[in-house]
Amino acid sequence: MYAILDIETTGGQFNEEGITEIAIYKYDGHEVVDQFISLVNPEKPIQPFVVKLTGINNAMLRSAPKFYEVAKRIIEITEGCILVAHNAQFDYRVLRTEFKNLGYDFEKQTLCTVELSQKLLPEQPSHSLGKLVRSLGIPITDRHRATGDAMATVQLFKLLLQKDTEKEIVRSLIKTEGQKGISPRLLDMLEGLPSITGIYYIYKEDGTLIYIGKSRNIKKRVNQHFTGTSRKSKRIQRDAFTVTYEETGSELIALLKECQEIKVNKPILNRAQKKTVYPVSLYAEKNADGYIALKLLKTDGRKKEIISFTGSVEAKSALYRITEKYKLCQKVNGMDPSVKEACFPYGMGGCNGACIKQEAPAEYNTRVEEFIKMNSFFNQSLIIIDRGRTIDERSAVLIENGIYKGYAFFNLNYQVTQIDILKNILIPMDNNRDAKKIIQEYIRKKKALKTIRF
């Protein structure tokens, strides 16, 4: 649990500043579950330059509660939380000083979004809150007021959690809870999980990540682990101490994140699974008669394949379906080497006669190119739009010049129609054959999927 906050002060000498406004959003890693926002009477004058910066003046604070009147609420909302702030050292120091003046020792773990953004967004030219959120397309209102800055920090932190592929932030939270000796039973862990689409992470008590999975129903899938009888399920039941999750809304993003994060984190129970290999691939080659032939060959990393397959049976079955769907020629595609004249489907109306040169190569190749366009990213740039984590959110998967770049979540259309903004909020991902296979299969399965080509 995180307490994401922002504090405005009077300004003045070090450790003599007084709080004029405080905003705290309690965030469980997925949504804001509680909030506290208040002006505070600092019982000292505000520096003139601060008045100009924040718009908060002495008259506004005369009837505001003093710090000792809001101290209990601050303790309650931050209980069990890691404090998160942009330049957390400043906010934490000011809070500790105020509590110290009341004779109370206020101690918390902290996370600084300046430091986190420097690590996770190193390409950004500035890590000041205003410039950073503007670059990322995060809307911000009431700049230099606690409410606006704290909510912008919530949105920034949500993005940083997404980009934290090595789960360093989550691990820090696990260690905090471990120090408190929390040891929930499997049922307790299960009750805290939602029935949503996303990724789940299973940790041991020492914070070691032992398994990553994805599901359209996280609670149901984890329940299967907790009640299963396989060797893997038994190990999960024995070692699981905490289960965290990340909602994706989109099944495609869940599949891609699972694939990537298993490669990055190498959890012990995922490593035991068989590595996916694609020994057979489909390639396009123009034959001597000018027809584009679809050929199944041994996968060659030096060539641009259209689709890759886990075995020859899957590959041959797919080629038959493709040939039938696009009314292509079995003879041109080399599917029956014994054929000397017309292929069998020609007599049944399933081929337009490329096998006997009755159909012009240009007409035939148009259908082949249509198939390639729909199933290969070679030199193509497109954005795949899918559902997001909430009703008013959407997700985007970016492919640029045939290369899978990553994904993003967005609320405003300009964040996806303006490619530079999309790239700023993008979660970078590795372009590999596994990811490409996942995207291709998802596009084929989801006929109504929206894509934007550019």
Buried (B, 14 or more C-beta within 10 A) or exposed (E): BBBBBBBBBBBBEEEEBBBBBBBBBBBEBBEBEBBBBBBBBBEEBBBEEBBEBBEBBBEBBEEBBBBEEBBEBBEEBBEEBBBBBBBBEBBBBBBBBBBEEEEEEBEBBBBBBBBBBEEBBEEBEEBEBBEBBBBBBBEBEBBBBBBBBBBBBBBBBBBBBBBBBEBEBBBEBBEBBBEEEBEBEBEEBBEBBEEBBBBBBBBBBEBBBBBBBBBEBBBEBBBBBBEEEEEBBEBBBEBBBBBBBBBBBBBBBBBBBBBBBBBEBEBBBBEEEEEEEBEBBBBBEEBEEEBBBBBBEEBEEEEEBBBBBEEEEBBBEBBEEBBEEBBBBBBBBBBEEEBEEBBBBBEEEBBBBBBEEEBBBEEBBEBBEEBBEEBBBBEBBBBBBBBBBEEEEBBBBBBBEBBBBBBBBBBBEEBBEEBEBBBBBBBBBBBEBBBBBBBBBBBEEEEEBEBBEE
